[in-house]
Amino acid sequence: MMDLDCPTSWAEYEFKAAVFGMHAGRDFCRWMLALTRLWSPVTPVVAEGILSSTAWDCFKFDIGLVSDICELFTFEKRTPAGYMPAGNIRKMADDLSAVPAAVFTCKKPFDGGKYLPYQTRKYTLLDAVERRFPLLPVKYYAANARTVHMSDEQLAIWIKQRLSERAARFETFRKIYEGMAAEFVDNHLAAAVFMK
């Protein structure tokens, strides 16, 4: 049973999964990610897990993690061309909402007054991904630049800003940033993105 009113730590959720015989691997991580769409207090716990748990290492080179987060919290019908998830993460979230109440305890309605808007959840999770796997957002952008610019300009701005911060410290990121800046020159959103 998972107590959704008082999420404590990622380690506790991994422990509970082990008690119930579930391996804390890729499927478990994706289900927990889907859960962030339904119960916002779980978001910081999942972000903590992304930063600290080896269970998330299976996503080290997989832009699907960024794609899943964007799919959960972006209300756009376009599907990124560069990645097709193994299972629709929104469907996973919908399936979780149909799980019997005995599996989850949640006594306080509406997240107990701790509701985090979707954008906050999205960027809390993306921040954790970028801190743990700094190239994943950049790879996601490279594979889906056109879709990102058409449907989620704020994500393009966020990736550019994070890349800029790393470019100041690391030569590799500086080269990537310069390449991304050159790409923005031909984009009609270049002025808006580079003003922020």
Buried (B, 14 or more C-beta within 10 A) or exposed (E): EBEBBEBEBBBBBBEBBEEEEEEBBBBBBBBBBBBBBBBBBBBBBBBBBBBBBEBBEBBEEBBBBBBBBBBBBBEEEEBBEBBEBEEBBBEBBEEBEEEEEEEBEBEEEEBBEBEBEBEEBBBBBBBBBBEBBBBBBBBBBBBBBEBBBEBBBBBBBBBBEBBBEBBEEEEEBBEBBEEBBEBBEEBEBBEEBEEE
